[in-house]
Amino acid sequence: MTTLLAPAEATEPAAKPPAALAPGGGLRRRVALRLLALLVLYALWEITARALDNPTFIPSPGAVWHQLIITSSVHDGVRGYSGHLLIEHLAVSLRRIVIGSAVGVAAGLLVGVLLGTVSWLRVVAEPVVTFVRALPPLAYFSLFIIWFGIDETPKLWLLSIAALPPVAVATAAAVHGAPSGLVEAARALGAGRWQSIRDVVLPSALPEIFTGIRLAVGVAYSSVVAAETINGVPGIGGMVRDAQRYSQTDVVVLGLFAIGLSGLLIDALLRIAEQRLIPWRGIS
């Protein structure tokens, strides 16, 4: 009987993987779900705008689309919004965000490494970093205006200070929690303190550091409207603030969409960079 059953067991077809795990099936499902969610949100927006019939309170999708066309072209001799096209407003804001985020991330990395490796400095400076992280951007923006005027400098300072704490906190926690066994092995092989930090601690801390960088860029994006409150045109935040003064809700919504979509693009680029630079993340 054993001889008769063996061929049957050997020729039994292997179980097929679930459809959700089939190659490409998961991606198609995610894309379909996201498109469905967008259609549902669009329908709810359109229904709410029609039901309220108050463009100042909730503009319709058509009104926002119309403003996209108006602000992206020369219409009746008027160029975009306040003399600048929408893409120009967005480019100025993105330049400020990139510069401010870069300075904040660089400073946050330095502060985080020092806090994670020097115990007495961590005791002294960690409350200061936490204090700054708890402050809303507008709380110290007025101080920067008094110090540096109303040009680019206070805006860049605001975005830099806003981006620093998330990177510093994430880096300090990751460096402080680096595997002690790897550090001791590196020291046993002759590596100095800073060499072991560079070659062992920082690579092991990169996943958490990248999380802090993504948070920092998000904080910089959320602070751009505050940064462009004063003399912010051209700039997408300045455009939003100016439109708010004149109750142009459709322009405000358009500006929020521009900031949000560009933020999604930057975050996607950071995710790609993270996957390329840290291929071992998530591998146990």
N, C-alpha and C positions, 0 to 999 in steps of 0.2 A: 504493500500500500504506500509505503514511503516512496518507492520508485515511481509510482504512477502520479503521485502528487507533486513531486519535485519539478517536472517540466511545466506544470500548470502555474506553479508559483514563480518560476523563472520567467515565463512569458507574460505574466500579468502586467498590464500597462501601468506606467508610473502615474501617480496622481497629478492632475493638472493644477497649476497654481491658480489662486483666485483671480478673477478678472481685474480686481483693483490693483493686484500686484504685477499684472502683465506689463511688459515694457511699453512705455508711452501712455498706458491707461491712466496712471495717477496724474500725469501732467495734463492730459486732456480733461480729466474730471475737475482738476483745480481751475483750469481756464474757464470751463463751462460754468462752474459755481460762481466765479468772480464776475463773469459777464452777466449771469442771472442776478447777482446782487446789485450790480450797477443799474440794470434795467428796473429792478424793483425800487431802488432809491430815486431814479429819475422819475418813475411813475408817481411815487409819493410826493416828490417835489412839485411836479406839475399839478397834481390834484390839489395840494395844499395852496399853491399860488392862485389857482382858479377859484378855490372855495373862499379864501380870504379877500381876494380882489383888491389887494392893497400893495402896490409895487414898492412903496417905501418900506414896508415891513418885510415882505418876502417877494423879491422879484421872480418872474417866471424864467425858466431855462432859456426861452426865446429872447428875453430882454438881456440876459447875460451874454448870450451868443452875439446879439447885436452890438453890445459894447466891446466884445472881443474884436469884431470887424472894425468898429469905429476907432478904437485905440491902437489898432495895428496898421492903420493906413492914414492917408491924408484925405480928409473929408471936408468939403466946402471951404477949402483953404486953411483948415485947422489940422495941424500935424499931431495925431495921436491924442494923448492927454497931457495937458500943460506943456505942449510943445515937444513932447518926446513920445516915441512909439512904445508900445507895451514891452517889446523885446529889449528896448533900451533901458526902460525902468528895471526890468528883471536882471539885465546884465550888470547894472550898477550895484543892485542889491547883492547879487551873487558874488561880485568882486569883494564887497565888504564882508560877506559871510566867509568866503574862502580865506581872506587875509586874517580876519579875526579868529576864525577857527584854527588856522595854522599856528598863529601865535599862542593861542590858548592851549592847544594840544601840546606844543613843544614845551611850554612852561609847565603844564600839568604833568608831562612825563618826567621832567627833571625833579619837580617837587615830589611826585609820587615815589620815584626811586630813592630819593633822600629820606622820605618818611618811612619807607619800607626797610631801609638798611641801617639807619641811625636811630637807635631807640630813644635817646634823649631828645632828639629833634622831633620825633613823632609825638612825644608827650607835650612838647611846647607848641608845635605848629598845627597839630591836627584840629584843635578847637577853632583856630583861625580859619582853616579851610572849610570846616563845617559851618561857621558863622557866615562866610561869604556865600556859600552854597544856599543858605536859607534866605538870603536877601533877594527880593524881587529886583529885576534890572532897573526899573525906574527909580528905585531908592537911591542908587549911586550915580545914575545918569546926570542928575542935576548938578552933582558935585563935579563931574567931569566937564560939564559945560562951563562952570565957573573957572575951572583950572585951564581948560584948553580952547575955549571959545565954541563956535557953532559950526566949524568946518568938519573935515573928515576925522580928525584926531579923536574927539570924544566918542564917535560912533564905533571906531575900531577898538578903542579901549573898552567900551561896553561889551562888545561881542567877545573880545579876548577874555575879559574877567568872567563873563558868563560861561565860557567854554572850559575854563581851567578846572574848576572843582570836580566835575564828573571824571575827567581823566586822572586827576591827582588821586582821588579816592580809590578808583578801580586799580590804578597802578600800585599804590601803596599796599592795598589788600593782597594783590596777586604776588608782589615781590615778597611781602612778609610771610606769605603762606607757601612759598616755593619749597619743593621737596628737599628736606635737609640732607637726605642720603646722597642726592646728586651733587649738592654743593660740597659736602665733605669728600666725596670721591674726586671732584675737580681739585680741591685743595690738596688732597693726598698726591695727586699727579703733578703738583708743582704750580698750579694756577694761583695767582694773587687774588686779593679780595675783589678788586674791580674787574679783573679778568673773568673770575667765576660769575660775577654779576652779569657781565656782557655775554658770556658764552653759555651760561646755564640758567641763571635766574630769569633774565629777560625773555629768552625763547619759551620757557615754561609759562611765563606770565602773559604771553602775547594774546591768547584768547580773551582773557579778562580785559586787557588793555584795549583791544579792538572794540569790545562792548562799551567801554568808557568813551572811546573816540566817537562811536555812533551816537551815544547819548549827548556828547558835547556838541556835535554838529546839529542835533535836534534842538538843543537849548539855544544855539546861535540862531537857528531859523526862527524859533519862537520869540527871540528878542529883537529881530530885525525891525519890526514895526515900532517898538519902543526906541530903537536906535535912530530911526528916521523920523521921529516925532518933530524934531527941530531941523529945519533946513534939509529935509529929506528928499526933495525933488530935484533931479531925477532919482528914482528909487521906488521899488514896488511898495514898500512900507509907507513912504511919503505919499504915494498916489492913494493908498488906502486911507490914510489920515486926512488928506485933502478932500477926498470924496465923502468921507464921513461928515465933514463940516457942512457940506451942501446936501446931505441926505441922499446922495447918489448910491443907493444900496446895491444896484446892479454892478457898479464899478467896484465897490467894496468886495462883493462876492467874487468878482472876476479876479481881483488881486489876491484873495485868499486861495482861489484855485491855482493861480500861478505859483504862489509860494509852496502850496502843498504838493503839486505835481513835480515841481523842480526838486523839492525835498525827497520825494519818492525816488527820483532819478539818482540823486546823489547817494541816497541810502543803498540803492541797488548796486551802484559802483563800489561802495565800501564793502558790500557783501561779496562781490566778485573779488576784490582785492584780498579780503579776508580768506576766501577759499583758496586763492593762489598762494598767499604767504603762509597760511597755517593749514596745510592739508591734513594735519594730524588731529585737528579739532573734532571732538565727538568720538574718537577712536579710543576705546578703553584697552 
